[in-house]
Amino acid sequence: MERHFPQTIDGQVELLDFLERHTSHALPSLPSTVGSWMALTSLNFSNCRHLTCLPESVSGWISLKRLTMRNCHALTDLPASAGCWAALTQLDLSIMCSALTDLPESVGGWARLTELDLSCCHALPGLPKSVGGWVSLRELSLHECRALTSLPDSVGGWAVLTKLNMSGCNALTGLPESVGSWELLAQLNLQGCSALVDVPKSVGSWVALHELDLRDCCALKCLPDSICGWTSLEIFHEAGCTDKVKQHLASLKFTRN
């Protein structure tokens, strides 16, 4: 098994051929020459458990649309040059990218990003303010991001967000007022957010909310009266919540499946 890319690999065709013929599990790094892969549209580095970082030259991946780096245990961050991936639509850093502690401010340049999975990024403490630039974001998973305490106010820029999973974010204490701009939000999972103490009044604007999971949000004392605006809500789960929260949801007189 080769532990490094051969120095002769400079083009997309050679790269794809190499990845098909070799296991990349032991790959510790990429050469700077990867910056020449300007036509690359999709790349999967899943299970590269020794890969700690990407070189700054990845700024050359100007056509990249889909990047999968699931189960990259040693990955600690992304380079600032990743902000040059203006064509990026899907990014998967899920399943035990547990060493990831930071996303650079430059990621705000991902204006075409529609799907992001950061599930089980246990060490990620937060998102940069620049994420408000993700104006095309529709689906986001922060499942089991246990170090995440809050979301920046700039998430108000996610005006087309339809699905958010923050289950298992047991350090999350609240949501910013700006989430009121998520008028297309249909599914929200906050199961196991045991430190969540309140939600803002602005959530009343979630008129498209169809499914809500608040199971084991044991610190949540009540919900704002504005939830009367949740006219599309049909499925909700509140086991493990306070009686007051349960009563408030029950008073909406929606059908529970």
C-alpha positions as CSV (number, residue, x, y, z in Angstrom):
1,M,0.0,0.0,0.0
2,E,1.3,3.5,-0.9
3,R,1.0,6.0,1.9
4,H,1.5,9.1,-0.3
5,F,0.4,10.2,-3.7
6,P,3.1,9.7,-6.4
7,Q,4.7,13.0,-7.2
8,T,3.7,12.4,-10.9
9,I,0.0,12.7,-10.2
10,D,-0.9,16.2,-11.4
11,G,-4.2,15.8,-13.3
12,Q,-7.7,14.8,-12.6
13,V,-7.6,11.6,-14.8
14,E,-4.5,10.3,-13.0
15,L,-6.0,11.1,-9.6
16,L,-9.2,9.2,-10.2
17,D,-7.3,6.2,-11.6
18,F,-5.0,6.3,-8.5
19,L,-8.0,6.4,-6.1
20,E,-9.6,3.4,-7.9
21,R,-6.5,1.3,-7.6
22,H,-5.3,2.1,-4.1
23,T,-6.7,2.3,-0.7
24,S,-6.4,5.7,0.9
25,H,-7.0,4.7,4.5
26,A,-3.4,5.3,5.5
27,L,-3.0,8.5,3.4
28,P,-1.5,11.2,5.8
29,S,-1.3,14.1,3.4
30,L,-1.8,15.5,-0.1
31,P,0.9,17.1,-2.2
32,S,0.7,20.8,-3.1
33,T,0.3,19.7,-6.8
34,V,-3.4,18.9,-6.1
35,G,-4.1,22.6,-6.8
36,S,-3.9,21.7,-10.5
37,W,-7.1,19.7,-10.3
38,M,-9.2,22.6,-11.6
39,A,-11.7,20.4,-13.4
40,L,-12.5,18.2,-10.4
41,T,-16.2,18.2,-9.6
42,S,-16.5,15.4,-7.0
43,L,-14.1,13.9,-4.5
44,N,-14.5,11.3,-1.8
45,F,-11.8,11.0,1.0
46,S,-13.9,9.0,3.4
47,N,-12.0,6.9,6.0
48,C,-8.7,8.7,5.4
49,R,-8.1,8.3,9.1
50,H,-4.6,9.7,9.1
51,L,-5.3,12.8,7.0
52,T,-4.8,15.8,9.2
53,C,-5.3,18.7,6.8
54,L,-5.6,19.8,3.2
55,P,-2.9,22.0,1.5
56,E,-3.6,25.6,0.8
57,S,-3.3,24.8,-2.9
58,V,-6.8,23.3,-2.8
59,S,-7.9,26.8,-3.8
60,G,-7.5,25.5,-7.3
61,W,-10.5,23.2,-7.0
62,I,-12.7,25.9,-8.5
63,S,-15.1,23.4,-10.1
64,L,-15.6,21.2,-7.0
65,K,-19.3,20.6,-6.3
66,R,-19.3,17.6,-3.9
67,L,-16.7,16.7,-1.2
68,T,-17.0,13.8,1.2
69,M,-14.6,13.4,4.0
70,R,-16.5,11.1,6.4
71,N,-14.7,9.4,9.2
72,C,-11.5,11.4,8.8
73,H,-10.6,11.0,12.5
74,A,-7.4,13.2,12.4
75,L,-8.7,16.1,10.3
76,T,-8.4,19.2,12.5
77,D,-9.5,22.0,10.2
78,L,-9.9,23.2,6.6
79,P,-7.5,25.7,5.1
80,A,-8.6,29.3,4.5
81,S,-8.2,28.7,0.8
82,A,-11.3,26.4,0.9
83,G,-13.3,29.6,0.6
84,C,-12.4,29.5,-3.1
85,W,-14.7,26.5,-3.7
86,A,-17.5,28.8,-5.0
87,A,-19.2,25.9,-6.9
88,L,-19.5,23.7,-3.8
89,T,-23.0,22.4,-3.2
90,Q,-22.6,19.4,-0.9
91,L,-20.1,18.8,1.9
92,D,-20.0,15.8,4.2
93,L,-17.7,15.9,7.2
94,S,-19.8,13.5,9.2
95,I,-19.1,10.2,11.1
96,M,-16.3,10.9,13.5
97,C,-14.4,13.9,12.1
98,S,-13.9,14.2,15.8
99,A,-10.7,16.2,15.7
100,L,-12.3,19.1,13.7
101,T,-12.1,22.2,15.8
102,D,-12.5,25.0,13.4
103,L,-14.0,26.2,10.1
104,P,-12.3,29.2,8.5
105,E,-14.2,32.5,8.0
106,S,-13.6,32.1,4.3
107,V,-16.3,29.4,4.1
108,G,-18.8,32.2,3.9
109,G,-18.0,32.2,0.2
110,W,-19.9,28.9,-0.3
111,A,-23.0,30.7,-1.6
112,R,-24.1,27.6,-3.6
113,L,-23.9,25.2,-0.7
114,T,-27.2,23.3,-0.3
115,E,-26.3,20.4,2.0
116,L,-23.9,20.2,4.8
117,D,-23.3,17.3,7.2
118,L,-21.2,17.9,10.3
119,S,-22.6,15.0,12.4
120,C,-20.4,13.8,15.2
121,C,-17.9,16.6,14.9
122,H,-17.6,16.4,18.6
123,A,-14.9,19.0,19.1
124,L,-16.4,21.8,16.9
125,P,-17.3,24.6,19.3
126,G,-19.2,26.8,16.9
127,L,-19.6,28.1,13.4
128,P,-18.0,31.3,12.0
129,K,-20.1,34.4,11.6
130,S,-19.5,34.3,7.8
131,V,-21.9,31.3,7.5
132,G,-24.6,33.8,6.8
133,G,-23.3,33.7,3.3
134,W,-24.7,30.2,2.9
135,V,-27.8,31.6,1.2
136,S,-28.6,28.4,-0.7
137,L,-28.4,26.1,2.3
138,R,-31.4,23.7,2.6
139,E,-30.3,20.9,4.8
140,L,-27.9,21.0,7.7
141,S,-26.9,18.3,10.2
142,L,-25.1,19.2,13.4
143,H,-26.1,15.9,15.1
144,E,-23.9,15.1,18.1
145,C,-21.8,18.3,17.9
146,R,-21.4,18.2,21.6
147,A,-19.1,21.2,22.0
148,L,-21.5,23.5,20.1
149,T,-23.0,26.1,22.5
150,S,-24.7,28.5,20.1
151,L,-25.3,29.6,16.6
152,P,-24.2,33.0,15.3
153,D,-26.7,35.7,14.6
154,S,-25.7,35.5,10.9
155,V,-27.7,32.3,10.5
156,G,-30.6,34.6,9.6
157,G,-29.1,34.4,6.1
158,W,-30.3,30.8,5.8
159,A,-33.6,31.9,4.3
160,V,-34.2,28.7,2.3
161,L,-33.3,26.2,5.1
162,T,-35.8,23.4,5.2
163,K,-34.2,20.7,7.4
164,L,-32.0,21.1,10.6
165,N,-30.8,18.3,12.8
166,M,-29.2,19.4,16.1
167,S,-30.0,16.3,18.1
168,G,-27.4,15.4,20.7
169,C,-26.0,19.0,20.9
170,N,-26.1,18.8,24.7
171,A,-24.1,22.0,25.2
172,L,-26.5,24.2,23.1
173,T,-28.2,26.8,25.4
174,G,-30.3,28.7,23.0
175,L,-31.1,29.9,19.4
176,P,-30.5,33.4,18.1
177,E,-33.5,35.7,17.4
178,S,-32.4,35.7,13.7
179,V,-33.8,32.2,13.2
180,G,-37.1,33.8,12.6
181,S,-36.0,34.2,9.0
182,W,-36.3,30.4,8.5
183,E,-39.8,30.7,7.1
184,L,-39.3,27.5,5.0
185,L,-38.1,25.3,7.8
186,A,-40.1,22.1,7.7
187,Q,-38.1,19.7,10.0
188,L,-36.3,20.5,13.2
189,N,-34.7,18.0,15.5
190,L,-33.5,19.2,18.9
191,Q,-33.7,15.8,20.7
192,G,-31.2,15.5,23.6
193,C,-30.4,19.3,23.7
194,S,-30.5,19.0,27.4
195,A,-28.9,22.5,28.1
196,L,-31.4,24.3,25.9
197,V,-33.2,26.8,28.2
198,D,-35.3,28.9,25.8
199,V,-36.2,29.6,22.2
200,P,-36.9,33.2,20.9
201,K,-40.3,34.6,20.1
202,S,-39.2,34.9,16.4
203,V,-39.8,31.2,15.9
204,G,-43.5,32.0,15.5
205,S,-42.6,32.8,11.8
206,W,-41.9,29.1,11.1
207,V,-45.2,28.7,9.3
208,A,-43.9,25.8,7.2
209,L,-42.7,23.7,10.3
210,H,-44.1,20.2,9.8
211,E,-42.1,18.1,12.2
212,L,-40.5,19.0,15.6
213,D,-38.5,16.8,18.0
214,L,-37.9,18.2,21.5
215,R,-37.4,14.9,23.3
216,D,-35.2,15.2,26.4
217,C,-34.9,19.0,26.2
218,C,-35.3,18.9,30.0
219,A,-34.0,22.4,30.7
220,L,-36.5,24.0,28.4
221,K,-39.0,25.7,30.7
222,C,-41.6,26.9,28.2
223,L,-42.3,27.9,24.7
224,P,-43.2,31.4,23.5
225,D,-46.8,32.2,22.8
226,S,-45.8,33.0,19.2
227,I,-45.8,29.2,18.4
228,C,-49.4,29.7,17.5
229,G,-47.9,30.6,14.1
230,W,-46.9,27.0,13.6
231,T,-50.0,26.2,11.5
232,S,-48.3,23.4,9.5
233,L,-47.1,21.4,12.5
234,E,-48.4,17.8,12.4
235,I,-45.7,15.7,14.1
236,F,-44.1,16.6,17.4
237,H,-42.2,14.7,20.1
238,E,-41.9,16.1,23.6
239,A,-41.1,13.1,25.8
240,G,-38.7,14.2,28.6
241,C,-39.8,17.8,28.4
242,T,-41.3,19.7,31.3
243,D,-45.1,19.5,31.8
244,K,-45.4,23.2,30.8
245,V,-43.8,22.5,27.4
246,K,-46.0,19.5,26.8
247,Q,-49.1,21.4,27.7
248,H,-48.1,24.3,25.4
249,L,-47.6,21.9,22.4
250,A,-50.8,20.0,23.2
251,S,-52.8,23.3,23.2
252,L,-52.0,23.8,19.6
253,K,-54.5,20.9,18.9
254,F,-52.5,19.5,16.1
255,T,-52.4,15.8,15.1
256,R,-49.5,13.8,16.5
257,N,-48.4,10.8,14.5
